[in-house]
Amino acid sequence: MNNHLPKPENAVAAIRISSVKQGLQGDSPEHQKEQIERFAISHNLNIKKFFIFMESASKEKQPVQEAIDYCRNKSNNIQVFIIKSIDRFTRGGSYLYDHLKIQLEDKGIRLTDIYGIISSQQINTLEHLDIKYNWSVYSPTKKTEILEAERAKDEIRDIMTRMIGAEIRYVRMGYRVRRAPFGYQNVKVETPHGKRVILKPHSEESKWIIRMFELRLENNLNDTEIVDKLNSLGFKTRTFLRRNPNNRTKVIGKGGAKPLTPKQFWRFVQNPIYAGINIEKWTEGKPIKCKFEGLVSVKLFNKANRGKIVIGKHNNVITVHKAKPPDYLLKKQIKNPKFPYKRYVMCPHCNKPLYGSSSRGKSGKYYPAYHCSKQGHYFRVSLKDFNEVIANFIIDLNITPEYAKKLKQHTLKLWEEKIKTLEKDTQQLDNKINVLKISAKNTVNKIKLLSSDIAIRYMEEDLINAEQEIKQLEKQKNQKPEKFINMELVMNNIKYFLEHFEELLLDRSKPLKTAEYFGLLFEQPPTYEELLSGTPKLAPIFALKSTFDRSNIPNGDPTGNRTPVIRMKT
């Protein structure tokens, strides 16, 4: 009597989990493997290879396709494909399940599960007549398998609907459900809605984000220079783990720790999340005030973005929009250096901005002038007379003594803050240099212990790179021209320009810029008549030295006995 078991069939086993979290906390690969191994022993199967997949099986591209292709290769000699259950095989429904199973059946490979849902039994309805057709052969468990495949698809839909639906609601409430952006960390806190996740400043990363906004606000460096400065101070992107694509529970390396790039810098500065405002698909593109404070204030965010991205609030509704140039800036020649004040001085009749142009006379000569002809009136003043009125007004202008004193005090305060920042930057550079020197020393000690020429060569390259970086940092540390600025000379220059304010506002080499400065003198844009009479609404920090001398003003009354009459043509 022969008690030996028949030769075992060769099998392949597929193990699948949907995420790293499920693999670590739920239906782990180890648990599935243990169940499949017990099944194989009880059914006399020899498992030649295990395939472990850590991704969703609801996608069009099925992860188990790799295992099926392995089985279909004749050289591998596989007779059985083992899975724990149909939902571990696919969650794509009956269509994808049938498509995958047929690929195995075409090569005579049986698909089986440890729960016995899938059966290899085949029934021929014409077997009693010894006749066989494709349509007469069927599997009695086929309907059950199809129902199980559809149930798996419905289950994933229900799971995703509950999970994503809840996450969307919490995002719209102002909570966080995604990975924390650079500068933040996810923290669970007790809330009226249960234990929820909010963002809190990261102990190290948040300092870099705040510094980006501060440097942008100072406006002393362009964006490329800001990026270079932050990199020299030691900025590195967040590190992350690289996982095996076939088994995401295994870490195969690390990524990140890269220097800042200009594009990254712009993404950081223009992201409203750093002002505590969230905008994304789940908020339907609407800005939502988060349940946590931003790393910077809304005011600082707007100033740092200089109008490109603006966070506002209207009727308790938060708005975020990209500012576009005013319509008048889109028109050709709207900023004409010959008529720089046409947007800063108003018509005395309609209080609308004046226009500037040159009309040609009968002789062919051009006569430049500021003018307005809206709402049925006509006003015109020659360019020469207009500029003379502007010059006389500016000469009679002065900054109030109270503001001059405050300006000097504020300048000194800003300078002291600048010195503190420079000292802090120097300390950071010193720390980084010390770290590199320690690393270089450790590298030298390691080289002494190595015997491999290749390893020594790589270590020497690291040592050379560290030495070069130390030299660059020391060179940068010694370049601090700000500390050698003569503040006494700066304060004297401030005093001079405060006493000779007209030199800034009458610079004919930069007419557009001086006109822009001119517009800052007033609470509201003045009319030409107000400039003539010396009655515009000045900003609080400015005052007139004296009343205008009417005998020196064009178009005024030489005798000084009558109210000045504006030259106009009606």
LUMPALUM-504589 format. One line per 3 residues: their letters; for each residue x, y, z of C-alpha. Coordinates in Angstrom, 1 decimal. Example, Ala and Ser with C-alpha at 12.3 -4.5 7.8 and 13.67 -1.06 7.14 Angstrom:
BEGIN
AS> 12.3/-4.5/7.8 ~ 13.7/-1.1/7.1
END
This chain:
BEGIN
MNN> 0.0/0.0/0.0 ~ 1.5/3.4/-1.1 ~ 1.0/6.0/1.7
HLP> 3.0/8.7/-0.1 ~ 1.2/11.9/-1.0 ~ 1.0/13.0/-4.6
KPE> 3.5/15.4/-5.8 ~ 2.5/18.9/-4.7 ~ 1.4/21.5/-7.3
NAV> 3.3/24.7/-7.7 ~ 1.5/27.8/-6.6 ~ 1.9/31.6/-6.5
AAI> 0.3/33.6/-3.6 ~ -0.8/37.3/-3.9 ~ -1.0/39.4/-0.8
RIS> -2.5/42.9/-1.0 ~ -3.1/45.8/1.4 ~ -4.5/49.2/0.5
SVK> -2.2/51.4/2.5 ~ 0.9/51.5/4.8 ~ -1.4/52.1/7.7
QGL> -3.5/49.0/7.0 ~ -0.3/47.0/6.6 ~ 1.0/48.1/10.0
QGD> -2.3/48.2/12.0 ~ -4.9/46.1/10.1 ~ -4.7/43.1/7.7
SPE> -0.9/43.0/7.6 ~ 1.0/41.1/4.9 ~ 2.4/38.8/7.6
HQK> -1.1/37.9/8.8 ~ -2.2/37.1/5.2 ~ 1.0/35.2/4.5
EQI> 0.5/33.0/7.6 ~ -3.1/32.1/6.5 ~ -2.1/31.3/3.0
ERF> 0.8/29.1/4.1 ~ -1.5/27.0/6.3 ~ -4.0/26.7/3.4
AIS> -1.1/25.5/1.1 ~ 0.0/22.9/3.5 ~ -3.5/21.5/4.0
HNL> -4.0/21.3/0.2 ~ -0.6/20.0/-0.7 ~ 0.5/23.1/-2.6
NIK> 4.1/24.3/-2.9 ~ 4.3/28.1/-2.9 ~ 7.1/29.1/-5.2
KFF> 6.7/32.9/-4.8 ~ 4.8/35.5/-2.8 ~ 3.7/38.8/-4.4
IFM> 3.0/41.6/-1.9 ~ 1.1/44.7/-3.2 ~ 0.5/47.8/-1.1
ESA> -1.9/49.8/-3.2 ~ -5.6/50.0/-4.0 ~ -7.2/47.3/-6.2
SKE> -10.0/49.6/-7.3 ~ -7.9/51.3/-10.0 ~ -8.0/50.5/-13.7
KQP> -4.4/49.2/-13.6 ~ -4.7/46.2/-11.3 ~ -1.7/45.5/-9.0
VQE> -2.1/41.7/-9.3 ~ -1.4/41.8/-13.0 ~ 2.3/41.4/-12.3
AID> 1.7/38.1/-10.5 ~ -0.7/36.9/-13.3 ~ 2.0/37.6/-15.9
YCR> 4.5/35.6/-13.8 ~ 2.0/32.6/-13.7 ~ 1.4/32.8/-17.4
NKS> 5.1/32.3/-18.1 ~ 5.5/28.6/-18.9 ~ 9.0/28.5/-17.6
NNI> 7.8/29.2/-14.0 ~ 5.6/26.0/-14.1 ~ 2.6/27.4/-12.0
QVF> -0.7/25.5/-11.6 ~ -2.5/27.4/-8.8 ~ -2.9/31.1/-7.9
IIK> -3.8/31.6/-4.2 ~ -5.5/34.6/-2.7 ~ -6.9/35.2/0.7
SID> -10.3/36.5/-0.6 ~ -11.7/38.1/-3.7 ~ -11.6/41.6/-2.3
RFT> -7.8/41.0/-1.8 ~ -7.6/40.0/-5.5 ~ -9.5/43.0/-6.9
RGG> -12.1/45.7/-5.9 ~ -12.8/46.6/-9.5 ~ -16.1/44.7/-9.7
SYL> -17.2/41.7/-11.7 ~ -15.8/43.0/-15.0 ~ -12.2/43.3/-13.8
YDH> -12.5/40.1/-11.8 ~ -13.6/38.1/-14.8 ~ -10.9/39.7/-17.0
LKI> -8.2/38.7/-14.6 ~ -9.5/35.2/-13.9 ~ -9.8/34.4/-17.7
QLE> -6.1/35.2/-18.1 ~ -5.3/32.4/-15.6 ~ -7.8/29.9/-17.0
DKG> -6.5/30.3/-20.5 ~ -3.2/28.9/-19.3 ~ -4.8/26.1/-17.2
IRL> -4.1/27.9/-13.9 ~ -6.6/27.6/-11.1 ~ -7.6/30.6/-9.0
TDI> -8.5/29.7/-5.4 ~ -9.1/31.5/-2.1 ~ -8.7/30.3/1.4
YGI> -12.4/30.8/2.2 ~ -13.7/28.4/-0.5 ~ -15.8/30.9/-2.4
ISS> -13.9/30.1/-5.7 ~ -14.2/26.5/-6.8 ~ -12.3/24.7/-9.5
QQI> -15.3/22.3/-10.1 ~ -16.6/22.3/-13.7 ~ -20.0/20.9/-14.7
NTL> -20.9/19.8/-18.2 ~ -24.7/19.8/-18.8 ~ -24.3/17.3/-21.7
EHL> -22.0/15.0/-19.9 ~ -24.7/12.2/-19.9 ~ -24.5/12.3/-23.7
DIK> -20.7/12.4/-23.8 ~ -20.9/15.7/-25.7 ~ -19.1/18.9/-24.7
YNW> -19.4/22.5/-25.8 ~ -18.0/25.7/-24.5 ~ -21.5/26.8/-23.6
SVY> -22.4/23.5/-21.8 ~ -19.5/23.8/-19.3 ~ -19.9/26.2/-16.4
SPT> -18.7/26.7/-12.8 ~ -21.4/26.3/-10.2 ~ -19.7/29.0/-8.0
KKT> -19.5/31.6/-10.8 ~ -22.5/33.5/-9.7 ~ -21.3/33.6/-6.1
EIL> -17.9/34.8/-7.3 ~ -19.5/37.6/-9.4 ~ -21.6/38.7/-6.4
EAE> -18.6/38.7/-4.1 ~ -16.6/40.8/-6.6 ~ -19.5/43.3/-6.9
RAK> -19.8/43.4/-3.1 ~ -16.1/44.2/-2.8 ~ -16.5/47.1/-5.2
DEI> -19.6/48.4/-3.4 ~ -17.7/48.0/-0.1 ~ -14.8/50.2/-1.3
RDI> -17.3/52.8/-2.5 ~ -19.1/52.8/0.9 ~ -15.8/53.1/2.8
MTR> -14.5/55.9/0.6 ~ -17.8/57.8/0.7 ~ -17.9/57.7/4.5
MIG> -14.2/58.5/4.9 ~ -13.8/61.2/2.2 ~ -17.2/62.7/3.0
AEI> -16.3/63.2/6.6 ~ -12.9/64.6/5.7 ~ -14.5/67.1/3.3
RYV> -16.9/68.3/6.1 ~ -14.0/68.7/8.5 ~ -11.9/70.6/6.0
RMG> -14.8/73.0/5.4 ~ -15.0/73.5/9.2 ~ -11.3/74.6/9.2
YRV> -9.6/71.5/10.3 ~ -6.7/69.6/8.6 ~ -6.9/66.2/7.1
RRA> -3.9/66.2/4.7 ~ -0.1/66.0/5.3 ~ 1.2/69.2/7.0
PFG> 2.8/71.7/4.7 ~ 6.4/72.8/5.3 ~ 6.5/74.9/8.4
YQN> 3.7/73.2/10.2 ~ 3.0/69.9/12.0 ~ -0.3/68.0/12.4
VKV> -1.5/68.0/16.0 ~ -4.6/66.3/17.3 ~ -6.7/68.4/19.8
ETP> -10.0/68.1/21.6 ~ -12.7/70.2/19.8 ~ -16.5/70.5/19.9
HGK> -16.4/68.1/17.0 ~ -14.4/65.5/18.7 ~ -10.7/64.9/18.4
RVI> -9.6/66.7/15.3 ~ -6.3/67.6/13.6 ~ -5.1/71.2/13.3
LKP> -1.8/72.7/12.2 ~ 0.7/74.1/14.6 ~ 4.1/75.7/13.9
HSE> 7.0/73.3/13.5 ~ 9.8/74.0/15.9 ~ 12.4/74.4/13.2
ESK> 10.6/74.7/9.8 ~ 8.3/77.6/10.9 ~ 11.3/79.9/11.4
WII> 12.3/79.6/7.8 ~ 8.8/80.4/6.5 ~ 8.5/83.5/8.8
RMF> 12.0/84.6/7.6 ~ 10.9/84.4/4.0 ~ 8.0/86.8/4.6
ELR> 10.2/89.2/6.6 ~ 12.9/89.3/3.9 ~ 10.3/89.8/1.2
LEN> 8.7/92.6/3.3 ~ 12.1/94.4/3.8 ~ 12.3/94.7/0.0
NLN> 16.1/95.1/0.2 ~ 16.8/91.9/-1.8 ~ 15.3/90.5/-4.9
DTE> 13.8/87.0/-4.8 ~ 16.9/85.2/-6.1 ~ 19.1/87.0/-3.5
IVD> 16.6/86.0/-0.7 ~ 16.8/82.3/-1.8 ~ 20.6/82.5/-1.8
KLN> 20.6/84.1/1.6 ~ 18.3/81.4/3.1 ~ 20.3/78.6/1.6
SLG> 23.5/80.1/3.0 ~ 21.9/80.1/6.5 ~ 21.2/76.4/6.2
FKT> 17.7/76.0/4.7 ~ 16.9/72.4/3.7 ~ 13.6/71.0/2.5
RTF> 11.8/68.4/4.7 ~ 13.2/64.9/4.6 ~ 10.9/61.9/3.7
LRR> 11.2/58.1/3.5 ~ 11.4/56.3/0.2 ~ 9.5/53.0/0.2
NPN> 9.7/49.9/-1.9 ~ 6.9/50.2/-4.5 ~ 6.1/46.5/-4.2
NRT> 6.2/46.4/-0.4 ~ 5.6/49.9/1.0 ~ 6.3/48.7/4.6
KVI> 10.0/48.5/3.6 ~ 12.0/51.7/3.7 ~ 14.7/51.8/1.0
GKG> 16.1/55.3/1.4 ~ 15.5/58.9/2.3 ~ 14.7/62.0/0.1
GAK> 14.4/65.7/0.6 ~ 17.0/67.8/2.4 ~ 17.4/70.0/-0.7
PLT> 18.2/73.7/-0.9 ~ 15.5/76.2/-1.6 ~ 14.7/77.1/-5.2
PKQ> 13.0/80.3/-6.5 ~ 9.9/78.4/-7.6 ~ 9.6/76.8/-4.2
FWR> 10.1/80.2/-2.6 ~ 7.2/81.7/-4.6 ~ 5.0/78.7/-3.7
FVQ> 5.7/79.3/0.0 ~ 5.1/83.0/-0.1 ~ 2.0/82.9/-2.2
NPI> 0.3/80.0/-0.2 ~ -2.5/81.5/2.0 ~ -2.2/78.5/4.4
YAG> 0.6/80.4/6.0 ~ -1.9/83.2/6.9 ~ -4.3/80.6/8.3
INI> -6.5/80.5/5.2 ~ -7.1/77.2/3.3 ~ -8.2/77.0/-0.4
EKW> -8.5/73.7/-2.2 ~ -10.8/71.5/-4.2 ~ -12.7/70.3/-1.1
TEG> -13.6/73.9/-0.2 ~ -14.8/74.4/-3.8 ~ -12.1/77.0/-4.3
KPI> -13.5/79.2/-1.5 ~ -11.1/80.5/1.2 ~ -11.8/79.0/4.6
KCK> -10.5/80.5/7.9 ~ -8.7/77.6/9.6 ~ -9.1/76.6/13.2
FEG> -5.5/77.5/13.8 ~ -3.5/80.7/13.5 ~ -1.2/81.2/10.6
LVS> 2.6/81.6/10.8 ~ 2.2/85.2/9.6 ~ -0.6/87.8/9.9
VKL> -2.9/88.5/6.9 ~ -1.5/92.0/6.8 ~ 2.1/90.7/6.6
FNK> 1.0/88.2/3.9 ~ -0.5/90.9/1.7 ~ 2.5/93.2/2.1
ANR> 5.0/90.4/1.3 ~ 3.0/89.5/-1.9 ~ 2.9/93.1/-3.0
GKI> -0.5/92.9/-4.5 ~ -0.1/89.7/-6.5 ~ -2.1/87.6/-4.0
VIG> -4.5/89.6/-1.7 ~ -6.4/88.3/1.2 ~ -9.4/90.5/2.1
KHN> -12.6/90.5/4.1 ~ -15.9/91.9/3.0 ~ -19.1/91.5/5.1
NVI> -17.4/88.8/7.2 ~ -16.6/86.9/4.0 ~ -12.9/86.1/3.4
TVH> -11.7/86.6/-0.2 ~ -8.5/85.7/-1.8 ~ -7.8/86.9/-5.3
KAK> -4.9/87.6/-7.7 ~ -4.7/91.3/-8.2 ~ -4.7/92.5/-11.8
PPD> -3.5/95.8/-13.1 ~ -6.0/98.6/-13.3 ~ -7.6/99.2/-16.6
YLL> -5.8/102.4/-17.2 ~ -2.4/100.6/-16.9 ~ -3.5/98.3/-19.8
KKQ> -3.9/101.2/-22.2 ~ -1.1/102.3/-24.4 ~ 1.0/105.3/-23.3
IKN> -1.1/105.8/-20.1 ~ 2.1/106.5/-18.2 ~ 3.5/109.3/-20.4
PKF> 6.6/111.0/-18.9 ~ 5.6/114.2/-20.6 ~ 2.4/114.3/-18.6
PYK> 3.2/112.5/-15.3 ~ 0.6/114.3/-13.1 ~ -2.6/113.5/-15.2
RYV> -3.7/110.8/-12.7 ~ -2.7/112.8/-9.6 ~ -4.4/116.1/-10.2
MCP> -8.2/116.4/-10.8 ~ -10.3/118.6/-13.0 ~ -11.8/121.5/-11.0
HCN> -15.2/121.1/-12.7 ~ -16.0/117.3/-12.6 ~ -13.3/116.2/-10.1
KPL> -12.1/113.5/-12.6 ~ -8.5/112.9/-13.5 ~ -7.0/115.3/-16.1
YGS> -5.8/114.1/-19.5 ~ -2.6/115.2/-21.1 ~ -1.9/115.7/-24.8
SSR> -0.4/118.0/-27.4 ~ -2.6/119.7/-29.9 ~ -1.2/121.0/-33.2
GKS> -1.8/124.6/-34.3 ~ -2.3/126.0/-37.8 ~ 1.4/126.6/-38.0
GKY> 2.1/122.9/-37.3 ~ 3.5/123.6/-33.9 ~ 2.4/121.4/-31.0
YPA> 1.0/122.9/-27.7 ~ 1.2/120.4/-24.8 ~ -1.4/120.9/-22.1
YHC> -3.5/119.2/-19.4 ~ -7.2/119.2/-20.2 ~ -10.7/117.8/-19.5
SKQ> -13.9/117.9/-21.5 ~ -16.2/115.6/-19.6 ~ -19.9/116.3/-18.8
GHY> -20.2/119.2/-21.2 ~ -17.4/121.5/-19.9 ~ -14.0/122.2/-21.2
FRV> -10.9/122.9/-19.1 ~ -7.3/123.4/-20.4 ~ -4.1/124.6/-18.9
SLK> -0.7/124.7/-20.7 ~ 2.0/122.3/-19.6 ~ 4.3/125.1/-18.7
DFN> 1.8/126.8/-16.5 ~ 0.8/123.5/-14.9 ~ 4.3/122.5/-14.0
EVI> 5.0/126.0/-12.6 ~ 2.0/125.6/-10.3 ~ 3.2/122.2/-9.2
ANF> 6.7/123.5/-8.5 ~ 5.5/126.5/-6.5 ~ 3.2/124.3/-4.4
IID> 6.0/121.8/-3.6 ~ 8.5/124.6/-2.7 ~ 5.9/125.8/-0.2
LNI> 5.6/122.3/1.3 ~ 7.2/121.1/4.5 ~ 7.1/118.1/6.8
TPE> 5.7/118.7/10.3 ~ 8.4/118.8/13.0 ~ 6.5/116.1/15.0
YAK> 6.7/113.7/12.1 ~ 10.3/114.5/11.4 ~ 11.2/113.6/14.9
KLK> 9.2/110.3/14.8 ~ 10.8/109.4/11.4 ~ 14.3/109.8/12.9
QHT> 13.3/107.7/15.9 ~ 11.7/105.0/13.8 ~ 14.8/104.9/11.5
LKL> 17.1/104.3/14.5 ~ 14.7/101.6/15.8 ~ 14.7/99.8/12.4
WEE> 18.5/100.0/12.3 ~ 18.8/98.4/15.7 ~ 16.5/95.6/14.7
KIK> 18.5/95.1/11.5 ~ 21.7/94.8/13.6 ~ 20.1/92.2/15.8
TLE> 19.0/90.2/12.7 ~ 22.5/90.4/11.3 ~ 24.0/89.1/14.6
KDT> 21.5/86.3/14.6 ~ 22.4/85.4/11.0 ~ 26.1/85.5/11.9
QQL> 25.4/83.1/14.8 ~ 23.6/80.7/12.5 ~ 26.6/80.8/10.1
DNK> 28.9/80.1/13.0 ~ 26.8/77.1/14.1 ~ 26.7/75.7/10.6
INV> 30.5/76.2/10.2 ~ 31.1/74.4/13.5 ~ 28.9/71.5/12.4
LKI> 30.8/71.2/9.1 ~ 34.1/71.3/10.9 ~ 33.0/68.5/13.3
SAK> 31.7/66.5/10.3 ~ 35.1/67.0/8.5 ~ 37.0/65.9/11.6
NTV> 34.8/62.7/11.9 ~ 35.4/62.0/8.2 ~ 39.2/62.2/8.7
NKI> 38.9/59.7/11.6 ~ 36.8/57.3/9.5 ~ 39.4/57.4/6.7
KLL> 42.1/56.2/9.1 ~ 40.0/53.1/9.8 ~ 39.2/52.3/6.2
SSD> 41.1/49.9/4.0 ~ 39.1/50.0/0.8 ~ 40.5/52.5/-1.8
IAI> 37.0/53.1/-3.2 ~ 35.5/53.9/0.2 ~ 38.5/56.2/1.0
RYM> 38.0/58.0/-2.3 ~ 34.4/58.7/-1.6 ~ 35.2/59.9/1.9
EED> 37.9/62.2/0.6 ~ 35.3/63.7/-1.8 ~ 33.0/64.4/1.1
LIN> 35.8/66.0/3.0 ~ 36.7/68.3/0.1 ~ 33.1/69.3/-0.3
AEQ> 32.8/70.1/3.4 ~ 36.0/72.2/3.3 ~ 34.7/74.2/0.2
EIK> 31.4/74.8/2.0 ~ 33.2/76.0/5.1 ~ 35.3/78.5/3.0
QLE> 32.2/79.8/1.3 ~ 30.4/80.3/4.6 ~ 33.4/82.1/6.2
KQK> 33.6/84.3/3.1 ~ 29.9/85.2/3.4 ~ 30.3/85.8/7.2
NQK> 33.0/88.4/6.5 ~ 30.8/90.2/4.0 ~ 28.7/92.4/6.2
PEK> 28.8/95.9/4.7 ~ 25.6/96.9/6.6 ~ 27.5/97.0/9.9
FIN> 30.0/99.6/8.5 ~ 27.3/102.1/7.4 ~ 27.8/105.5/9.0
MEL> 24.5/106.0/10.7 ~ 25.5/109.6/11.6 ~ 25.9/110.3/7.9
VMN> 22.5/108.6/7.2 ~ 20.7/110.7/9.8 ~ 22.3/113.9/8.4
NIK> 21.0/112.9/4.9 ~ 17.5/112.3/6.3 ~ 17.6/115.7/8.0
YFL> 18.8/117.4/4.8 ~ 16.0/115.9/2.7 ~ 13.4/116.7/5.3
EHF> 14.5/120.3/5.1 ~ 14.8/120.3/1.3 ~ 11.8/118.1/0.5
EEL> 11.4/119.7/-2.9 ~ 14.6/118.1/-4.3 ~ 12.8/114.7/-4.1
LLD> 9.6/115.9/-5.7 ~ 11.1/118.0/-8.5 ~ 13.5/115.5/-9.9
RSK> 12.9/116.0/-13.7 ~ 15.1/113.0/-14.6 ~ 12.4/110.7/-13.1
PLK> 9.0/112.4/-13.8 ~ 6.8/109.3/-13.3 ~ 8.4/108.5/-10.0
TAE> 8.2/112.1/-8.7 ~ 4.6/112.3/-9.7 ~ 3.9/109.1/-7.8
YFG> 5.6/110.6/-4.7 ~ 3.5/113.8/-5.3 ~ 0.3/111.7/-5.1
LLF> 1.3/110.5/-1.6 ~ 1.1/114.1/-0.2 ~ -2.7/114.2/-0.1
EQP> -5.5/112.5/1.7 ~ -7.4/112.7/-1.6 ~ -6.2/113.8/-5.0
PTY> -6.3/117.6/-5.3 ~ -8.0/119.6/-8.1 ~ -6.0/122.1/-10.1
EEL> -7.9/125.0/-8.4 ~ -7.0/123.7/-4.9 ~ -3.3/123.7/-5.9
LSG> -3.7/127.3/-7.1 ~ -5.4/128.4/-3.9 ~ -3.2/126.3/-1.6
TPK> -6.2/124.5/-0.1 ~ -5.8/120.8/-0.9 ~ -6.4/118.2/1.8
LAP> -2.8/117.3/2.7 ~ -1.8/114.1/4.6 ~ -1.3/114.8/8.3
IFA> 2.5/114.7/8.1 ~ 2.7/117.6/5.6 ~ 2.0/121.4/6.0
LKS> 2.5/124.5/3.9 ~ 5.3/126.9/4.9 ~ 3.1/129.9/4.1
TFD> 0.2/131.0/2.0 ~ 0.9/131.3/-1.7 ~ 2.1/134.6/-3.1
RSN> -0.6/135.2/-5.7 ~ 1.5/137.6/-7.7 ~ 3.8/134.7/-8.6
IPN> 1.2/132.2/-9.5 ~ 0.3/131.9/-13.2 ~ -3.3/132.6/-14.1
GDP> -3.8/134.4/-10.7 ~ -4.5/138.0/-10.1 ~ -1.3/140.2/-10.2
TGN> -2.9/142.7/-7.8 ~ -3.9/140.1/-5.3 ~ -7.3/141.7/-4.9
RTP> -9.4/139.1/-6.6 ~ -9.9/135.4/-6.3 ~ -7.7/133.5/-8.8
VIR> -9.5/132.7/-12.0 ~ -8.6/129.4/-13.8 ~ -7.8/129.7/-17.4
MKT> -10.5/127.8/-19.2 ~ -12.5/127.9/-22.4 ~ -16.2/127.3/-22.4
END
